[in-house]
Amino acid sequence: MWNCKINIQQGLIQESRPKLNTFWKYAKVELSPPTPADIPQIRAGIGRLISGAKNGTWKNLTVKEAWLNTLVGVEVLCWFYVGECIGKRHIVGYDV
């Protein structure tokens, strides 16, 4: 019985190690907070977004680009709602 558990544990460790290494490789880059060197790029991106909204360049997007932008917006909105639920410690309303 114990041999079976040890074999299963070793198998799980061997199978998950490469996947976890890949996860950590991308997590270190994608989940890190912005550095001071990133601030000018962020400001330029926000400026392009605002000027594009004013000029109407959003009308020239392909359907695929518009769909991807919509999905990103929905993802941000969902993370906002998840954060609100965690902060409130309730799904609906604040505990007053």
VEXDREN-2710 file (C-alpha; in Angstrom, 1 decimal):
% VEXDREN-2710
k/r/px/py/pz
1/MET/0.0/0.0/0.0
2/TRP/2.7/2.5/0.9
3/ASN/4.7/1.5/-2.2
4/CYS/1.7/2.4/-4.3
5/LYS/1.4/5.9/-2.6
6/ILE/5.1/6.5/-3.0
7/ASN/5.0/5.6/-6.7
8/ILE/2.0/7.8/-7.3
9/GLN/3.7/10.7/-5.5
10/GLN/6.9/10.3/-7.5
11/GLY/4.9/10.1/-10.7
12/LEU/3.0/13.3/-9.9
13/ILE/6.2/15.1/-9.1
14/GLN/7.9/14.0/-12.3
15/GLU/4.9/14.9/-14.4
16/SER/4.3/18.3/-12.8
17/ARG/7.9/19.6/-12.6
18/PRO/8.3/20.6/-16.3
19/LYS/4.9/22.2/-16.3
20/LEU/5.6/24.1/-13.1
21/ASN/9.0/25.3/-14.5
22/THR/7.2/26.6/-17.6
23/PHE/4.6/28.3/-15.4
24/TRP/7.3/30.0/-13.2
25/LYS/9.2/31.1/-16.2
26/TYR/6.2/33.0/-17.6
27/ALA/4.9/34.1/-14.2
28/LYS/8.2/35.9/-13.3
29/VAL/7.8/38.0/-16.4
30/GLU/4.0/38.5/-16.8
31/LEU/3.0/38.8/-13.2
32/SER/5.7/41.2/-12.0
33/PRO/4.7/44.8/-11.2
34/PRO/5.9/47.5/-13.7
35/THR/9.3/48.9/-13.1
36/PRO/10.1/52.6/-13.3
37/ALA/11.6/52.0/-16.8
38/ASP/8.1/50.8/-17.9
39/ILE/6.3/54.0/-17.0
40/PRO/7.1/55.9/-20.2
41/GLN/5.8/53.0/-22.3
42/ILE/2.6/52.8/-20.3
43/ARG/2.0/56.6/-20.6
44/ALA/2.6/56.4/-24.4
45/GLY/0.2/53.4/-24.7
46/ILE/-2.5/55.3/-22.8
47/GLY/-1.9/58.4/-25.0
48/ARG/-2.2/56.2/-28.1
49/LEU/-5.4/54.7/-26.7
50/ILE/-7.0/58.1/-26.0
51/SER/-5.9/59.6/-29.4
52/GLY/-7.2/56.5/-31.2
53/ALA/-10.6/56.9/-29.5
54/LYS/-10.8/60.6/-30.5
55/ASN/-9.6/60.1/-34.1
56/GLY/-11.8/57.0/-34.7
57/THR/-8.9/54.6/-35.6
58/TRP/-10.9/52.0/-33.7
59/LYS/-13.1/51.8/-36.7
60/ASN/-10.3/50.3/-38.7
61/LEU/-9.9/47.2/-36.5
62/THR/-10.5/43.8/-38.0
63/VAL/-13.2/41.6/-36.5
64/LYS/-10.6/39.4/-34.9
65/GLU/-8.8/42.4/-33.3
66/ALA/-12.1/43.8/-32.0
67/TRP/-13.2/40.4/-30.6
68/LEU/-9.8/40.0/-28.8
69/ASN/-10.1/43.5/-27.4
70/THR/-13.6/42.7/-26.2
71/LEU/-12.4/39.5/-24.5
72/VAL/-9.6/41.4/-22.8
73/GLY/-12.1/44.0/-21.5
74/VAL/-14.4/41.2/-20.2
75/GLU/-11.5/39.6/-18.5
76/VAL/-10.5/42.8/-16.7
77/LEU/-14.1/43.3/-15.7
78/CYS/-14.3/39.8/-14.3
79/TRP/-11.1/40.2/-12.3
80/PHE/-12.5/43.5/-10.9
81/TYR/-15.7/41.7/-9.8
82/VAL/-13.7/38.8/-8.3
83/GLY/-11.6/41.4/-6.4
84/GLU/-14.7/43.1/-5.1
85/CYS/-16.2/39.8/-3.9
86/ILE/-13.0/39.0/-2.1
87/GLY/-12.8/42.5/-0.6
88/LYS/-16.5/42.4/0.5
89/ARG/-16.3/38.8/1.7
90/HIS/-19.8/38.4/0.2
91/ILE/-21.1/37.9/-3.3
92/VAL/-23.8/40.5/-3.1
93/GLY/-23.7/43.7/-1.1
94/TYR/-21.5/44.9/1.7
95/ASP/-22.0/43.6/5.2
96/VAL/-23.1/46.8/7.0
END
